[in-house]
């Protein structure tokens, strides 16, 4: 049995990226450098564990 590729119907890459950018902007608004650094380190560690930090 061959594995079938999962296809997301009506996926809009531009909309997805804009939504992700807007979410990050809202979450980081008003943060100082140390807070931003911590925020991105946390997101990087979640991505390394293959956890979806968006959404």
N, CA, C, O and CB atoms as a CASP TS submission, in Angstrom:
PFRMAT TS
TARGET T0000
AUTHOR 0000-0000-0000
METHOD Language model
MODEL 1
PARENT N/A
ATOM      1  N   UNK     1       0.837  -1.174   0.000  1.00  0.00           N
ATOM      2  CA  UNK     1       0.000   0.000   0.000  1.00  0.00           C
ATOM      3  C   UNK     1       0.889   1.246   0.000  1.00  0.00           C
ATOM      4  O   UNK     1       1.750   1.399   0.866  1.00  0.00           O
ATOM      5  CB  UNK     1      -0.956  -0.007   1.216  1.00  0.00           C
ATOM      6  N   UNK     2       0.683   2.109  -0.944  1.00  0.00           N
ATOM      7  CA  UNK     2       1.470   3.325  -1.015  1.00  0.00           C
ATOM      8  C   UNK     2       0.858   4.391  -0.114  1.00  0.00           C
ATOM      9  O   UNK     2      -0.362   4.514  -0.005  1.00  0.00           O
ATOM     10  CB  UNK     2       1.566   3.827  -2.465  1.00  0.00           C
ATOM     11  N   UNK     3       1.727   5.148   0.520  1.00  0.00           N
ATOM     12  CA  UNK     3       1.254   6.233   1.367  1.00  0.00           C
ATOM     13  C   UNK     3       0.786   7.380   0.487  1.00  0.00           C
ATOM     14  O   UNK     3       1.484   7.802  -0.435  1.00  0.00           O
ATOM     15  CB  UNK     3       2.362   6.703   2.345  1.00  0.00           C
ATOM     16  N   UNK     4      -0.376   7.863   0.780  1.00  0.00           N
ATOM     17  CA  UNK     4      -0.916   8.983   0.011  1.00  0.00           C
ATOM     18  C   UNK     4      -0.534  10.286   0.689  1.00  0.00           C
ATOM     19  O   UNK     4      -0.607  10.401   1.913  1.00  0.00           O
ATOM     20  CB  UNK     4      -2.456   8.872  -0.134  1.00  0.00           C
ATOM     21  N   UNK     5      -0.131  11.255  -0.098  1.00  0.00           N
ATOM     22  CA  UNK     5       0.219  12.566   0.445  1.00  0.00           C
ATOM     23  C   UNK     5      -1.064  13.261   0.884  1.00  0.00           C
ATOM     24  O   UNK     5      -2.069  13.265   0.174  1.00  0.00           O
ATOM     25  CB  UNK     5       0.996  13.430  -0.607  1.00  0.00           C
ATOM     26  N   UNK     6      -0.999  13.843   2.062  1.00  0.00           N
ATOM     27  CA  UNK     6      -2.150  14.587   2.552  1.00  0.00           C
ATOM     28  C   UNK     6      -2.162  15.952   1.868  1.00  0.00           C
ATOM     29  O   UNK     6      -1.154  16.658   1.830  1.00  0.00           O
ATOM     30  CB  UNK     6      -2.110  14.734   4.110  1.00  0.00           C
ATOM     31  N   UNK     7      -3.292  16.293   1.345  1.00  0.00           N
ATOM     32  CA  UNK     7      -3.414  17.564   0.645  1.00  0.00           C
ATOM     33  C   UNK     7      -4.397  18.432   1.402  1.00  0.00           C
ATOM     34  O   UNK     7      -5.522  18.023   1.690  1.00  0.00           O
ATOM     35  CB  UNK     7      -3.867  17.362  -0.829  1.00  0.00           C
ATOM     36  N   UNK     8      -3.954  19.632   1.717  1.00  0.00           N
ATOM     37  CA  UNK     8      -4.823  20.572   2.400  1.00  0.00           C
ATOM     38  C   UNK     8      -5.552  21.360   1.321  1.00  0.00           C
ATOM     39  O   UNK     8      -4.933  22.041   0.504  1.00  0.00           O
ATOM     40  CB  UNK     8      -4.019  21.515   3.370  1.00  0.00           C
ATOM     41  N   UNK     9      -6.843  21.259   1.333  1.00  0.00           N
ATOM     42  CA  UNK     9      -7.626  21.946   0.315  1.00  0.00           C
ATOM     43  C   UNK     9      -7.691  23.440   0.631  1.00  0.00           C
ATOM     44  O   UNK     9      -7.816  23.851   1.785  1.00  0.00           O
ATOM     45  CB  UNK     9      -9.048  21.345   0.222  1.00  0.00           C
ATOM     46  N   UNK    10      -7.603  24.220  -0.412  1.00  0.00           N
ATOM     47  CA  UNK    10      -7.705  25.673  -0.315  1.00  0.00           C
ATOM     48  C   UNK    10      -6.662  26.278   0.605  1.00  0.00           C
ATOM     49  O   UNK    10      -6.954  27.239   1.317  1.00  0.00           O
ATOM     50  CB  UNK    10      -9.072  26.057   0.162  1.00  0.00           C
ATOM     51  N   UNK    11      -5.461  25.740   0.604  1.00  0.00           N
ATOM     52  CA  UNK    11      -4.388  26.293   1.420  1.00  0.00           C
ATOM     53  C   UNK    11      -3.826  27.517   0.726  1.00  0.00           C
ATOM     54  O   UNK    11      -3.441  27.459  -0.442  1.00  0.00           O
ATOM     55  CB  UNK    11      -3.276  25.244   1.675  1.00  0.00           C
ATOM     56  N   UNK    12      -3.782  28.622   1.446  1.00  0.00           N
ATOM     57  CA  UNK    12      -3.257  29.874   0.908  1.00  0.00           C
ATOM     58  C   UNK    12      -2.006  30.228   1.695  1.00  0.00           C
ATOM     59  O   UNK    12      -2.094  30.674   2.839  1.00  0.00           O
ATOM     60  CB  UNK    12      -4.321  31.026   0.980  1.00  0.00           C
ATOM     61  N   UNK    13      -0.849  30.034   1.092  1.00  0.00           N
ATOM     62  CA  UNK    13       0.425  30.254   1.776  1.00  0.00           C
ATOM     63  C   UNK    13       0.597  31.697   2.211  1.00  0.00           C
ATOM     64  O   UNK    13       1.106  31.958   3.301  1.00  0.00           O
ATOM     65  CB  UNK    13       1.575  29.854   0.879  1.00  0.00           C
ATOM     66  N   UNK    14       0.182  32.633   1.378  1.00  0.00           N
ATOM     67  CA  UNK    14       0.330  34.050   1.724  1.00  0.00           C
ATOM     68  C   UNK    14      -0.522  34.383   2.940  1.00  0.00           C
ATOM     69  O   UNK    14      -0.054  35.060   3.856  1.00  0.00           O
ATOM     70  CB  UNK    14      -0.063  34.951   0.532  1.00  0.00           C
ATOM     71  N   UNK    15      -1.759  33.918   2.960  1.00  0.00           N
ATOM     72  CA  UNK    15      -2.646  34.172   4.108  1.00  0.00           C
ATOM     73  C   UNK    15      -2.072  33.528   5.369  1.00  0.00           C
ATOM     74  O   UNK    15      -2.085  34.132   6.442  1.00  0.00           O
ATOM     75  CB  UNK    15      -4.079  33.629   3.831  1.00  0.00           C
ATOM     76  N   UNK    16      -1.569  32.298   5.235  1.00  0.00           N
ATOM     77  CA  UNK    16      -0.984  31.606   6.377  1.00  0.00           C
ATOM     78  C   UNK    16       0.174  32.409   6.966  1.00  0.00           C
ATOM     79  O   UNK    16       0.251  32.593   8.181  1.00  0.00           O
ATOM     80  CB  UNK    16      -0.506  30.208   5.968  1.00  0.00           C
ATOM     81  N   UNK    17       1.074  32.887   6.106  1.00  0.00           N
ATOM     82  CA  UNK    17       2.234  33.649   6.580  1.00  0.00           C
ATOM     83  C   UNK    17       1.815  34.984   7.197  1.00  0.00           C
ATOM     84  O   UNK    17       2.379  35.401   8.209  1.00  0.00           O
ATOM     85  CB  UNK    17       3.215  33.894   5.427  1.00  0.00           C
ATOM     86  N   UNK    18       0.844  35.646   6.606  1.00  0.00           N
ATOM     87  CA  UNK    18       0.362  36.911   7.167  1.00  0.00           C
ATOM     88  C   UNK    18      -0.273  36.693   8.528  1.00  0.00           C
ATOM     89  O   UNK    18      -0.053  37.477   9.452  1.00  0.00           O
ATOM     90  CB  UNK    18      -0.643  37.573   6.221  1.00  0.00           C
ATOM     91  N   UNK    19      -1.061  35.632   8.658  1.00  0.00           N
ATOM     92  CA  UNK    19      -1.688  35.325   9.945  1.00  0.00           C
ATOM     93  C   UNK    19      -0.635  35.031  11.010  1.00  0.00           C
ATOM     94  O   UNK    19      -0.743  35.497  12.145  1.00  0.00           O
ATOM     95  CB  UNK    19      -2.645  34.130   9.805  1.00  0.00           C
ATOM     96  N   UNK    20       0.383  34.256  10.638  1.00  0.00           N
ATOM     97  CA  UNK    20       1.453  33.927  11.582  1.00  0.00           C
ATOM     98  C   UNK    20       2.204  35.191  11.988  1.00  0.00           C
ATOM     99  O   UNK    20       2.493  35.390  13.167  1.00  0.00           O
ATOM    100  CB  UNK    20       2.427  32.897  10.967  1.00  0.00           C
ATOM    101  N   UNK    21       2.519  36.040  11.021  1.00  0.00           N
ATOM    102  CA  UNK    21       3.223  37.290  11.302  1.00  0.00           C
ATOM    103  C   UNK    21       2.403  38.182  12.220  1.00  0.00           C
ATOM    104  O   UNK    21       2.939  38.760  13.166  1.00  0.00           O
ATOM    105  CB  UNK    21       3.542  38.029  10.002  1.00  0.00           C
ATOM    106  N   UNK    22       1.105  38.299  11.948  1.00  0.00           N
ATOM    107  CA  UNK    22       0.244  39.144  12.778  1.00  0.00           C
ATOM    108  C   UNK    22       0.127  38.606  14.199  1.00  0.00           C
ATOM    109  O   UNK    22       0.081  39.377  15.157  1.00  0.00           O
ATOM    110  CB  UNK    22      -1.142  39.258  12.153  1.00  0.00           C
ATOM    111  N   UNK    23       0.080  37.279  14.334  1.00  0.00           N
ATOM    112  CA  UNK    23       0.000  36.669  15.667  1.00  0.00           C
ATOM    113  C   UNK    23       1.274  36.953  16.464  1.00  0.00           C
ATOM    114  O   UNK    23       1.207  37.303  17.642  1.00  0.00           O
ATOM    115  CB  UNK    23      -0.229  35.141  15.554  1.00  0.00           C
ATOM    116  N   UNK    24       2.427  36.804  15.825  1.00  0.00           N
ATOM    117  CA  UNK    24       3.695  37.074  16.498  1.00  0.00           C
ATOM    118  C   UNK    24       3.787  38.546  16.883  1.00  0.00           C
ATOM    119  O   UNK    24       4.259  38.877  17.970  1.00  0.00           O
ATOM    120  CB  UNK    24       4.883  36.679  15.600  1.00  0.00           C
ATOM    121  N   UNK    25       3.340  39.422  15.999  1.00  0.00           N
ATOM    122  CA  UNK    25       3.365  40.854  16.281  1.00  0.00           C
ATOM    123  C   UNK    25       2.533  41.174  17.518  1.00  0.00           C
ATOM    124  O   UNK    25       2.976  41.928  18.384  1.00  0.00           O
ATOM    125  CB  UNK    25       2.850  41.649  15.074  1.00  0.00           C
ATOM    126  N   UNK    26       1.331  40.607  17.608  1.00  0.00           N
ATOM    127  CA  UNK    26       0.470  40.851  18.768  1.00  0.00           C
ATOM    128  C   UNK    26       1.093  40.296  20.047  1.00  0.00           C
ATOM    129  O   UNK    26       1.036  40.939  21.095  1.00  0.00           O
ATOM    130  CB  UNK    26      -0.913  40.227  18.546  1.00  0.00           C
ATOM    131  N   UNK    27       1.692  39.095  19.963  1.00  0.00           N
ATOM    132  CA  UNK    27       2.271  38.464  21.147  1.00  0.00           C
ATOM    133  C   UNK    27       3.519  39.185  21.650  1.00  0.00           C
ATOM    134  O   UNK    27       3.807  39.150  22.847  1.00  0.00           O
ATOM    135  CB  UNK    27       2.608  37.025  20.845  1.00  0.00           C
ATOM    136  N   UNK    28       4.258  39.832  20.763  1.00  0.00           N
ATOM    137  CA  UNK    28       5.525  40.450  21.153  1.00  0.00           C
ATOM    138  C   UNK    28       5.441  41.965  21.310  1.00  0.00           C
ATOM    139  O   UNK    28       6.439  42.613  21.625  1.00  0.00           O
ATOM    140  CB  UNK    28       6.577  40.117  20.140  1.00  0.00           C
ATOM    141  N   UNK    29       4.279  42.521  21.097  1.00  0.00           N
ATOM    142  CA  UNK    29       4.120  43.968  21.193  1.00  0.00           C
ATOM    143  C   UNK    29       4.500  44.463  22.592  1.00  0.00           C
ATOM    144  O   UNK    29       3.997  43.961  23.597  1.00  0.00           O
ATOM    145  CB  UNK    29       2.673  44.371  20.857  1.00  0.00           C
ATOM    146  N   UNK    30       5.373  45.430  22.637  1.00  0.00           N
ATOM    147  CA  UNK    30       5.763  46.041  23.901  1.00  0.00           C
ATOM    148  C   UNK    30       6.852  45.297  24.661  1.00  0.00           C
ATOM    149  O   UNK    30       7.217  45.712  25.760  1.00  0.00           O
ATOM    150  CB  UNK    30       4.577  46.161  24.765  1.00  0.00           C
ATOM    151  N   UNK    31       7.381  44.209  24.105  1.00  0.00           N
ATOM    152  CA  UNK    31       8.432  43.458  24.794  1.00  0.00           C
ATOM    153  C   UNK    31       9.779  44.149  24.620  1.00  0.00           C
ATOM    154  O   UNK    31      10.059  44.752  23.585  1.00  0.00           O
ATOM    155  CB  UNK    31       8.502  42.011  24.267  1.00  0.00           C
ATOM    156  N   UNK    32      10.598  44.045  25.653  1.00  0.00           N
ATOM    157  CA  UNK    32      11.963  44.552  25.523  1.00  0.00           C
ATOM    158  C   UNK    32      12.838  43.458  24.912  1.00  0.00           C
ATOM    159  O   UNK    32      12.357  42.361  24.627  1.00  0.00           O
ATOM    160  CB  UNK    32      12.530  45.013  26.908  1.00  0.00           C
ATOM    161  N   UNK    33      14.115  43.758  24.714  1.00  0.00           N
ATOM    162  CA  UNK    33      15.008  42.817  24.030  1.00  0.00           C
ATOM    163  C   UNK    33      15.099  41.479  24.752  1.00  0.00           C
ATOM    164  O   UNK    33      15.048  40.428  24.115  1.00  0.00           O
ATOM    165  CB  UNK    33      16.395  43.417  23.895  1.00  0.00           C
ATOM    166  N   UNK    34      15.233  41.507  26.062  1.00  0.00           N
ATOM    167  CA  UNK    34      15.366  40.247  26.823  1.00  0.00           C
ATOM    168  C   UNK    34      14.099  39.404  26.714  1.00  0.00           C
ATOM    169  O   UNK    34      14.180  38.181  26.597  1.00  0.00           O
ATOM    170  CB  UNK    34      15.673  40.540  28.309  1.00  0.00           C
ATOM    171  N   UNK    35      12.939  40.039  26.751  1.00  0.00           N
ATOM    172  CA  UNK    35      11.683  39.314  26.617  1.00  0.00           C
ATOM    173  C   UNK    35      11.546  38.710  25.215  1.00  0.00           C
ATOM    174  O   UNK    35      11.098  37.574  25.062  1.00  0.00           O
ATOM    175  CB  UNK    35      10.499  40.244  26.915  1.00  0.00           C
ATOM    176  N   UNK    36      11.937  39.487  24.192  1.00  0.00           N
ATOM    177  CA  UNK    36      11.898  38.969  22.823  1.00  0.00           C
ATOM    178  C   UNK    36      12.833  37.776  22.654  1.00  0.00           C
ATOM    179  O   UNK    36      12.485  36.779  22.023  1.00  0.00           O
ATOM    180  CB  UNK    36      12.270  40.069  21.827  1.00  0.00           C
ATOM    181  N   UNK    37      14.017  37.899  23.227  1.00  0.00           N
ATOM    182  CA  UNK    37      14.995  36.819  23.144  1.00  0.00           C
ATOM    183  C   UNK    37      14.424  35.544  23.772  1.00  0.00           C
ATOM    184  O   UNK    37      14.539  34.459  23.201  1.00  0.00           O
ATOM    185  CB  UNK    37      16.317  37.225  23.843  1.00  0.00           C
ATOM    186  N   UNK    38      13.818  35.681  24.931  1.00  0.00           N
ATOM    187  CA  UNK    38      13.215  34.544  25.618  1.00  0.00           C
ATOM    188  C   UNK    38      12.054  33.959  24.801  1.00  0.00           C
ATOM    189  O   UNK    38      11.918  32.740  24.697  1.00  0.00           O
ATOM    190  CB  UNK    38      12.724  34.967  27.013  1.00  0.00           C
ATOM    191  N   UNK    39      11.229  34.825  24.230  1.00  0.00           N
ATOM    192  CA  UNK    39      10.088  34.406  23.417  1.00  0.00           C
ATOM    193  C   UNK    39      10.548  33.540  22.247  1.00  0.00           C
ATOM    194  O   UNK    39       9.990  32.469  22.008  1.00  0.00           O
ATOM    195  CB  UNK    39       9.316  35.632  22.899  1.00  0.00           C
ATOM    196  N   UNK    40      11.565  34.001  21.519  1.00  0.00           N
ATOM    197  CA  UNK    40      12.025  33.256  20.351  1.00  0.00           C
ATOM    198  C   UNK    40      12.791  31.992  20.739  1.00  0.00           C
ATOM    199  O   UNK    40      12.742  31.005  20.005  1.00  0.00           O
ATOM    200  CB  UNK    40      12.902  34.141  19.484  1.00  0.00           C
ATOM    201  N   UNK    41      13.490  31.994  21.864  1.00  0.00           N
ATOM    202  CA  UNK    41      14.143  30.765  22.337  1.00  0.00           C
ATOM    203  C   UNK    41      13.094  29.706  22.658  1.00  0.00           C
ATOM    204  O   UNK    41      13.270  28.531  22.336  1.00  0.00           O
ATOM    205  CB  UNK    41      15.020  31.051  23.585  1.00  0.00           C
ATOM    206  N   UNK    42      12.006  30.126  23.294  1.00  0.00           N
ATOM    207  CA  UNK    42      10.932  29.189  23.635  1.00  0.00           C
ATOM    208  C   UNK    42      10.311  28.615  22.363  1.00  0.00           C
ATOM    209  O   UNK    42      10.080  27.409  22.282  1.00  0.00           O
ATOM    210  CB  UNK    42       9.848  29.888  24.495  1.00  0.00           C
ATOM    211  N   UNK    43      10.039  29.462  21.370  1.00  0.00           N
ATOM    212  CA  UNK    43       9.457  29.004  20.116  1.00  0.00           C
ATOM    213  C   UNK    43      10.406  28.063  19.385  1.00  0.00           C
ATOM    214  O   UNK    43       9.975  27.079  18.784  1.00  0.00           O
ATOM    215  CB  UNK    43       9.106  30.196  19.225  1.00  0.00           C
ATOM    216  N   UNK    44      11.709  28.372  19.442  1.00  0.00           N
ATOM    217  CA  UNK    44      12.690  27.524  18.777  1.00  0.00           C
ATOM    218  C   UNK    44      12.730  26.147  19.433  1.00  0.00           C
ATOM    219  O   UNK    44      12.829  25.135  18.739  1.00  0.00           O
ATOM    220  CB  UNK    44      14.082  28.177  18.813  1.00  0.00           C
ATOM    221  N   UNK    45      12.654  26.100  20.759  1.00  0.00           N
ATOM    222  CA  UNK    45      12.692  24.808  21.440  1.00  0.00           C
ATOM    223  C   UNK    45      11.423  24.003  21.152  1.00  0.00           C
ATOM    224  O   UNK    45      11.483  22.778  21.046  1.00  0.00           O
ATOM    225  CB  UNK    45      12.863  25.006  22.954  1.00  0.00           C
ATOM    226  N   UNK    46      10.284  24.673  21.026  1.00  0.00           N
ATOM    227  CA  UNK    46       9.047  23.973  20.673  1.00  0.00           C
ATOM    228  C   UNK    46       9.132  23.413  19.256  1.00  0.00           C
ATOM    229  O   UNK    46       8.671  22.302  18.995  1.00  0.00           O
ATOM    230  CB  UNK    46       7.835  24.917  20.799  1.00  0.00           C
ATOM    231  N   UNK    47       9.717  24.174  18.353  1.00  0.00           N
ATOM    232  CA  UNK    47       9.856  23.706  16.979  1.00  0.00           C
ATOM    233  C   UNK    47      10.802  22.508  16.903  1.00  0.00           C
ATOM    234  O   UNK    47      10.587  21.595  16.105  1.00  0.00           O
ATOM    235  CB  UNK    47      10.361  24.839  16.079  1.00  0.00           C
ATOM    236  N   UNK    48      11.838  22.511  17.724  1.00  0.00           N
ATOM    237  CA  UNK    48      12.786  21.398  17.738  1.00  0.00           C
ATOM    238  C   UNK    48      12.116  20.110  18.235  1.00  0.00           C
ATOM    239  O   UNK    48      12.491  19.009  17.833  1.00  0.00           O
ATOM    240  CB  UNK    48      13.999  21.742  18.624  1.00  0.00           C
ATOM    241  N   UNK    49      11.134  20.264  19.101  1.00  0.00           N
ATOM    242  CA  UNK    49      10.397  19.115  19.606  1.00  0.00           C
ATOM    243  C   UNK    49       9.246  18.741  18.700  1.00  0.00           C
ATOM    244  O   UNK    49       8.475  17.830  18.999  1.00  0.00           O
ATOM    245  CB  UNK    49       9.883  19.392  20.993  1.00  0.00           C
ATOM    246  N   UNK    50       9.133  19.461  17.575  1.00  0.00           N
ATOM    247  CA  UNK    50       8.085  19.245  16.590  1.00  0.00           C
ATOM    248  C   UNK    50       6.692  19.527  17.167  1.00  0.00           C
ATOM    249  O   UNK    50       5.723  18.833  16.862  1.00  0.00           O
ATOM    250  CB  UNK    50       8.153  17.818  16.067  1.00  0.00           C
ATOM    251  N   UNK    51       6.622  20.553  17.999  1.00  0.00           N
ATOM    252  CA  UNK    51       5.340  21.013  18.547  1.00  0.00           C
ATOM    253  C   UNK    51       4.960  22.250  17.764  1.00  0.00           C
ATOM    254  O   UNK    51       5.797  23.128  17.552  1.00  0.00           O
ATOM    255  CB  UNK    51       5.423  21.311  20.104  1.00  0.00           C
ATOM    256  N   UNK    52       3.731  22.336  17.336  1.00  0.00           N
ATOM    257  CA  UNK    52       3.278  23.483  16.558  1.00  0.00           C
ATOM    258  C   UNK    52       2.980  24.661  17.476  1.00  0.00           C
ATOM    259  O   UNK    52       1.939  24.662  18.133  1.00  0.00           O
ATOM    260  CB  UNK    52       2.035  23.119  15.733  1.00  0.00           C
ATOM    261  N   UNK    53       3.875  25.690  17.549  1.00  0.00           N
ATOM    262  CA  UNK    53       3.640  26.820  18.431  1.00  0.00           C
ATOM    263  C   UNK    53       2.634  27.823  17.876  1.00  0.00           C
ATOM    264  O   UNK    53       2.188  28.714  18.600  1.00  0.00           O
ATOM    265  CB  UNK    53       4.932  27.513  18.706  1.00  0.00           C
ATOM    266  N   UNK    54       2.278  27.691  16.626  1.00  0.00           N
ATOM    267  CA  UNK    54       1.313  28.594  16.026  1.00  0.00           C
ATOM    268  C   UNK    54      -0.063  27.976  16.147  1.00  0.00           C
ATOM    269  O   UNK    54      -0.259  26.797  15.851  1.00  0.00           O
ATOM    270  CB  UNK    54       1.661  28.893  14.547  1.00  0.00           C
ATOM    271  N   UNK    55      -1.015  28.785  16.586  1.00  0.00           N
ATOM    272  CA  UNK    55      -2.370  28.284  16.638  1.00  0.00           C
ATOM    273  C   UNK    55      -2.759  27.870  17.943  1.00  0.00           C
ATOM    274  O   UNK    55      -3.889  27.421  18.137  1.00  0.00           O
ATOM    275  CB  UNK    55      -2.560  27.204  15.748  1.00  0.00           C
TER
END
